[in-house]
Amino acid sequence: MMTGVMEQSGSPNRPGQPAAQGAEAAVAAAPTGADAEPAEQQTGTQEPSASARIVQIRERIDEIDHALITLWQERAALSQEVGATRMASGGTRLVLSREREILERFRVALGADGTQLALLLLRAGRGPL
């Protein structure tokens, strides 16, 4: 549900962007002039209120994508730091029990796709095996 994500992440607006006020603002924010595509091409519907809602939802999806990318990059950097610190102190390159723990956490929460996501996260932090 979208409200849960919005409540967890705070303001639904990107930093430096004004808050959109309802469906009208979402439609008003759409490109106009020669660069504008017809609403149906942008949203897949000609119905104005549905199109406006789709624009709003997509804006939130874009914000979530931005947050995910930022968190992905932060997680990878932290994981690389853990590995470098461990190796500099004479430890192993990998701790397989920790990787299994992460894989299981994502699998339980997200199913098979979670396992794939966890594998990608692990590789981003440690590099390919």
MARBA-3410 file (N, C-alpha, C, O; in Angstrom, 1 decimal):
129
0.8,-1.2,0.0,0.0,0.0,0.0,0.9,1.2,0.0,1.9,1.3,0.7 ~ 0.5,2.2,-0.8,1.4,3.4,-1.0,1.5,4.2,0.3,2.6,4.8,0.5 ~ 0.5,4.3,1.1,0.6,5.2,2.2,1.6,4.7,3.2,2.2,5.5,3.9 ~ 1.7,3.4,3.4,2.7,2.9,4.3,4.1,3.3,3.9,5.0,3.6,4.8 ~ 4.4,3.3,2.6,5.7,3.7,2.1,5.9,5.2,2.4,7.0,5.6,2.8
4.9,5.9,2.1,5.0,7.4,2.3,5.2,7.7,3.7,6.0,8.6,4.0 ~ 4.5,7.0,4.6,4.7,7.3,6.0,6.1,7.0,6.5,6.6,7.7,7.3 ~ 6.6,5.9,6.0,8.0,5.5,6.4,9.0,6.4,5.9,10.0,6.6,6.6 ~ 8.9,6.9,4.7,9.9,7.7,4.1,9.8,9.2,4.3,10.6,10.0,3.9 ~ 8.7,9.6,5.0,8.5,11.0,5.3,7.8,11.6,4.1,6.9,11.0,3.5
8.2,12.9,3.8,7.5,13.6,2.7,7.6,12.9,1.4,8.7,12.4,1.1 ~ 6.5,12.9,0.6,6.6,12.2,-0.7,7.3,13.0,-1.7,7.3,12.6,-2.9 ~ 7.8,14.2,-1.4,8.4,15.0,-2.4,9.9,14.9,-2.4,10.5,14.6,-1.4 ~ 10.5,15.0,-3.6,11.9,15.0,-3.7,12.5,16.3,-3.1,11.8,17.3,-3.2 ~ 13.7,16.3,-2.6,14.3,17.5,-2.1,14.4,18.5,-3.2,14.8,18.2,-4.3
14.0,19.8,-2.9,14.1,20.8,-3.8,13.0,20.9,-4.8,12.9,21.8,-5.6 ~ 12.0,20.0,-4.6,10.8,20.1,-5.5,9.6,20.5,-4.6,9.4,20.1,-3.5 ~ 8.7,21.4,-5.2,7.5,21.8,-4.4,6.6,20.7,-4.4,6.6,19.8,-5.2 ~ 5.7,20.7,-3.3,4.7,19.6,-3.2,3.6,19.8,-4.2,3.1,20.9,-4.4 ~ 3.2,18.7,-4.8,2.1,18.7,-5.7,0.8,18.7,-4.9,0.7,17.9,-4.0
-0.2,19.5,-5.3,-1.4,19.5,-4.5,-2.5,18.8,-5.3,-3.2,19.5,-6.1 ~ -2.7,17.5,-5.1,-3.8,16.8,-5.7,-3.5,16.5,-7.2,-2.4,16.7,-7.7 ~ -4.6,15.9,-7.8,-4.5,15.4,-9.1,-4.2,16.6,-10.1,-3.5,16.4,-11.1 ~ -4.8,17.8,-9.8,-4.7,18.9,-10.7,-3.2,19.3,-10.9,-2.7,19.6,-12.0 ~ -2.5,19.3,-9.8,-1.1,19.7,-9.8,-0.3,18.6,-10.6,0.7,19.0,-11.3
-0.6,17.4,-10.4,0.1,16.3,-11.2,-0.1,16.5,-12.7,0.9,16.4,-13.4 ~ -1.3,16.8,-13.1,-1.5,17.0,-14.5,-0.9,18.3,-14.9,-0.3,18.4,-16.0 ~ -0.9,19.4,-14.1,-0.3,20.6,-14.4,1.2,20.5,-14.6,1.9,21.2,-15.3 ~ 1.8,19.5,-13.9,3.3,19.3,-13.9,3.7,18.6,-15.2,4.9,18.5,-15.5 ~ 2.7,18.0,-15.9,3.1,17.3,-17.1,3.6,18.2,-18.2,3.2,19.4,-18.2
4.5,17.7,-19.1,5.0,18.6,-20.1,3.9,19.1,-21.0,2.9,18.5,-21.3 ~ 4.2,20.3,-21.5,3.2,20.9,-22.4,4.0,21.3,-23.7,5.2,21.3,-23.7 ~ 3.2,21.7,-24.7,3.8,22.2,-25.9,4.3,21.1,-26.8,3.7,20.0,-26.8 ~ 5.3,21.3,-27.6,5.8,20.4,-28.6,6.4,19.1,-28.0,6.3,18.0,-28.6 ~ 6.9,19.2,-26.7,7.5,18.0,-26.1,6.4,17.1,-25.4,6.7,16.0,-25.1
5.2,17.6,-25.3,4.2,16.9,-24.6,3.6,15.7,-25.5,3.4,15.9,-26.7 ~ 3.4,14.6,-24.8,2.7,13.5,-25.5,1.2,13.5,-25.1,0.9,14.1,-24.0 ~ 0.3,13.0,-25.9,-1.0,13.0,-25.5,-1.2,12.2,-24.2,-0.4,11.2,-24.0 ~ -2.1,12.5,-23.3,-2.3,11.9,-22.0,-2.4,10.4,-22.2,-1.8,9.7,-21.4 ~ -3.1,9.9,-23.2,-3.2,8.5,-23.4,-1.9,7.8,-23.6,-1.7,6.7,-23.1
-1.0,8.4,-24.3,0.3,7.8,-24.6,1.2,7.8,-23.3,2.0,6.9,-23.1 ~ 1.0,8.9,-22.5,1.8,8.9,-21.2,1.3,8.0,-20.2,2.1,7.4,-19.5 ~ -0.1,7.8,-20.1,-0.6,7.0,-19.0,-1.4,5.8,-19.4,-1.7,4.9,-18.6 ~ -1.7,5.7,-20.7,-2.4,4.5,-21.2,-4.0,4.7,-21.1,-4.7,3.7,-21.3 ~ -4.4,5.9,-20.7,-5.9,6.1,-20.6,-6.2,7.5,-21.0,-5.4,8.4,-20.9
-7.4,7.7,-21.5,-7.9,9.0,-21.9,-8.7,9.7,-20.8,-9.0,10.8,-20.9 ~ -9.1,8.9,-19.8,-9.9,9.4,-18.7,-9.1,10.3,-17.8,-8.1,9.9,-17.2 ~ -9.5,11.6,-17.7,-8.7,12.6,-17.0,-8.3,12.3,-15.6,-7.2,12.5,-15.2 ~ -9.3,11.8,-14.8,-9.0,11.6,-13.4,-8.1,10.4,-13.2,-7.2,10.4,-12.4 ~ -8.3,9.3,-14.0,-7.4,8.2,-14.0,-6.0,8.6,-14.4,-5.0,8.1,-13.8
-5.9,9.4,-15.5,-4.6,9.8,-16.0,-3.9,10.6,-14.9,-2.7,10.4,-14.7 ~ -4.6,11.5,-14.2,-4.0,12.3,-13.2,-3.5,11.5,-12.1,-2.4,11.7,-11.5 ~ -4.3,10.5,-11.7,-3.9,9.6,-10.6,-2.6,8.8,-11.0,-1.7,8.6,-10.2 ~ -2.6,8.3,-12.2,-1.4,7.6,-12.7,-0.2,8.4,-12.7,0.9,8.0,-12.3 ~ -0.3,9.7,-13.0,0.8,10.6,-13.0,1.3,10.7,-11.5,2.5,10.7,-11.3
0.4,10.9,-10.6,0.8,11.0,-9.2,1.5,9.8,-8.7,2.5,9.8,-8.0 ~ 0.9,8.6,-9.0,1.5,7.3,-8.6,2.9,7.2,-9.2,3.9,6.8,-8.5 ~ 3.1,7.5,-10.4,4.4,7.4,-11.1,5.4,8.3,-10.5,6.6,8.0,-10.3 ~ 5.0,9.5,-10.0,5.9,10.4,-9.4,6.4,9.8,-8.1,7.6,9.9,-7.8 ~ 5.5,9.2,-7.3,5.9,8.5,-6.1,6.8,7.3,-6.4,7.8,7.1,-5.7
6.5,6.6,-7.5,7.4,5.5,-7.9,8.8,6.0,-8.2,9.8,5.4,-7.8 ~ 8.9,7.1,-8.9,10.2,7.7,-9.2,10.9,8.1,-7.9,12.2,7.9,-7.9 ~ 10.2,8.6,-6.9,10.9,9.0,-5.7,11.4,7.7,-5.0,12.5,7.7,-4.4 ~ 10.6,6.7,-5.0,11.0,5.4,-4.4,12.2,4.8,-5.1,13.2,4.4,-4.4 ~ 12.2,4.9,-6.4,13.4,4.4,-7.2,14.6,5.2,-6.8,15.7,4.6,-6.6
14.5,6.5,-6.7,15.7,7.3,-6.3,16.2,6.9,-4.9,17.4,6.7,-4.7 ~ 15.3,6.7,-4.0,15.7,6.2,-2.6,16.3,4.9,-2.7,17.3,4.6,-2.0 ~ 15.8,4.0,-3.5,16.4,2.6,-3.6,17.8,2.7,-4.2,18.7,2.0,-3.7 ~ 18.0,3.5,-5.2,19.3,3.6,-5.8,20.3,4.2,-4.7,21.4,3.7,-4.6 ~ 19.9,5.2,-4.0,20.7,5.8,-3.0,21.1,4.8,-1.9,22.2,4.7,-1.5
20.1,4.1,-1.4,20.3,3.1,-0.4,21.2,1.9,-0.9,22.1,1.4,-0.2 ~ 21.0,1.5,-2.2,21.8,0.5,-2.8,23.3,0.9,-2.8,24.1,0.1,-2.4 ~ 23.5,2.1,-3.2,24.9,2.6,-3.2,25.5,2.7,-1.8,26.7,2.4,-1.7 ~ 24.7,3.2,-0.9,25.2,3.3,0.5,25.5,1.9,1.0,26.5,1.7,1.7 ~ 24.6,0.9,0.8,24.8,-0.4,1.3,26.1,-1.1,0.7,26.8,-1.7,1.4
26.3,-0.9,-0.6,27.4,-1.4,-1.3,28.7,-0.9,-0.7,29.7,-1.6,-0.4 ~ 28.7,0.4,-0.4,29.9,1.1,0.1,30.2,0.6,1.5,31.4,0.3,1.9 ~ 29.2,0.4,2.3,29.3,-0.1,3.7,29.8,-1.5,3.7,30.7,-1.9,4.5 ~ 29.3,-2.3,2.8,29.7,-3.7,2.7,31.1,-3.8,2.3,31.9,-4.7,2.8 ~ 31.5,-3.0,1.3,32.9,-3.0,0.9,33.9,-2.6,2.1,34.9,-3.1,2.2
33.4,-1.6,2.9,34.2,-1.2,4.0,34.3,-2.3,5.0,35.4,-2.5,5.6 ~ 33.3,-3.1,5.3,33.3,-4.2,6.2,34.3,-5.2,5.7,35.2,-5.7,6.5 ~ 34.3,-5.5,4.4,35.2,-6.5,3.8,36.7,-6.0,3.9,37.5,-6.8,4.3 ~ 36.9,-4.8,3.6,38.3,-4.2,3.7,38.8,-4.2,5.1,39.9,-4.6,5.3 ~ 37.9,-3.9,6.0,38.3,-3.8,7.5,38.6,-5.3,7.9,39.6,-5.5,8.6
37.8,-6.2,7.6,38.0,-7.6,8.0,39.3,-8.1,7.4,40.1,-8.8,8.1 ~ 39.5,-7.9,6.1,40.8,-8.4,5.5,42.0,-7.7,6.0,43.0,-8.4,6.2 ~ 41.9,-6.4,6.3,43.1,-5.7,6.8,43.5,-6.2,8.2,44.6,-6.0,8.7 ~ 42.5,-6.8,8.9,42.8,-7.3,10.3,43.1,-8.8,10.3,43.2,-9.4,11.3 ~ 43.3,-9.3,9.1,43.7,-10.7,8.9,42.5,-11.7,8.8,42.7,-12.9,8.9
41.3,-11.1,8.7,40.2,-12.0,8.5,40.0,-12.5,7.1,40.8,-12.2,6.2 ~ 38.9,-13.2,6.9,38.6,-13.8,5.7,37.9,-12.8,4.7,37.4,-11.8,5.2 ~ 37.9,-13.1,3.4,37.3,-12.2,2.5,35.8,-12.2,2.6,35.1,-11.1,2.6 ~ 35.2,-13.3,2.9,33.8,-13.5,3.0,33.4,-14.2,4.3,34.2,-15.0,4.9 ~ 32.2,-13.9,4.8,31.7,-14.7,5.9,30.4,-15.3,5.4,29.4,-14.7,5.3
30.5,-16.6,5.0,29.4,-17.2,4.3,28.2,-17.3,5.2,27.0,-17.3,4.7 ~ 28.3,-17.5,6.5,27.2,-17.6,7.4,26.4,-16.3,7.3,25.1,-16.3,7.4 ~ 27.1,-15.1,7.2,26.4,-13.8,7.1,25.7,-13.7,5.8,24.6,-13.2,5.7 ~ 26.3,-14.2,4.7,25.6,-14.1,3.4,24.4,-15.0,3.4,23.3,-14.6,2.9 ~ 24.5,-16.2,4.0,23.3,-17.1,4.1,22.2,-16.4,4.9,21.0,-16.5,4.6
22.5,-15.7,6.0,21.6,-15.0,6.8,20.8,-14.0,6.0,19.6,-13.8,6.1 ~ 21.6,-13.2,5.2,21.0,-12.2,4.3,20.1,-12.8,3.3,18.9,-12.3,3.0 ~ 20.5,-13.8,2.6,19.7,-14.5,1.6,18.4,-15.0,2.2,17.4,-14.9,1.6 ~ 18.5,-15.6,3.4,17.3,-16.1,4.0,16.3,-15.0,4.4,15.1,-15.2,4.2 ~ 16.8,-13.9,4.9,16.0,-12.8,5.3,15.2,-12.3,4.1,14.0,-12.0,4.2
15.9,-12.1,3.0,15.2,-11.6,1.8,14.2,-12.7,1.2,13.2,-12.3,0.7 ~ 14.6,-14.0,1.3,13.8,-15.0,0.8,12.5,-15.1,1.6,11.4,-15.2,1.0 ~ 12.6,-15.0,2.9,11.4,-15.1,3.7,10.5,-13.9,3.4,9.2,-14.0,3.4 ~ 11.0,-12.7,3.3,10.2,-11.5,3.1,9.7,-11.4,1.7,8.6,-10.9,1.5 ~ 10.4,-11.8,0.7,10.0,-11.5,-0.7,10.0,-12.8,-1.6,9.7,-12.6,-2.8
10.2,-13.9,-1.1,10.1,-15.1,-1.9,11.3,-15.3,-2.8,12.4,-14.8,-2.5 ~ 11.1,-16.0,-3.9,12.2,-16.3,-4.8,12.9,-15.0,-5.4,14.1,-14.9,-5.5 ~ 12.1,-14.0,-5.6,12.6,-12.7,-6.1,13.5,-12.1,-5.0,14.5,-11.4,-5.4 ~ 13.2,-12.3,-3.8,14.0,-11.8,-2.7,15.4,-12.4,-2.7,16.4,-11.7,-2.4 ~ 15.4,-13.7,-3.0,16.7,-14.4,-3.0,17.6,-13.8,-4.2,18.8,-13.5,-4.0
16.9,-13.5,-5.3,17.7,-12.9,-6.4,18.2,-11.5,-6.1,19.3,-11.1,-6.4 ~ 17.3,-10.7,-5.4,17.7,-9.4,-5.0,18.8,-9.4,-4.0,19.8,-8.6,-4.1 ~ 18.8,-10.3,-3.1,19.8,-10.5,-2.1,21.2,-10.8,-2.8,22.2,-10.3,-2.4 ~ 21.1,-11.7,-3.7,22.3,-12.1,-4.5,22.9,-10.9,-5.2,24.2,-10.7,-5.1 ~ 22.1,-10.0,-5.7,22.6,-8.8,-6.4,23.2,-7.9,-5.4,24.2,-7.3,-5.6
22.5,-7.7,-4.2,23.1,-6.8,-3.2,24.4,-7.3,-2.7,25.3,-6.5,-2.5 ~ 24.5,-8.6,-2.5,25.8,-9.2,-2.0,26.9,-9.0,-3.0,28.0,-8.6,-2.6 ~ 26.6,-9.2,-4.3,27.6,-9.0,-5.3,28.0,-7.5,-5.4,29.2,-7.2,-5.6 ~ 27.1,-6.6,-5.2,27.4,-5.2,-5.3,28.4,-4.8,-4.2,29.2,-3.9,-4.3 ~ 28.3,-5.5,-3.0,29.1,-5.1,-1.9,30.4,-5.8,-1.8,31.4,-5.3,-1.3
30.5,-7.0,-2.4,31.8,-7.8,-2.3,32.4,-8.1,-3.7,33.5,-8.5,-3.7 ~ 31.7,-7.8,-4.7,32.1,-8.2,-6.1,31.8,-9.6,-6.4,31.3,-10.3,-5.5 ~ 32.0,-10.0,-7.6,31.7,-11.4,-8.0,32.7,-12.3,-7.3,33.8,-12.0,-7.0 ~ 32.2,-13.6,-7.2,33.0,-14.6,-6.5,34.0,-15.2,-7.5,34.8,-16.0,-7.2
END
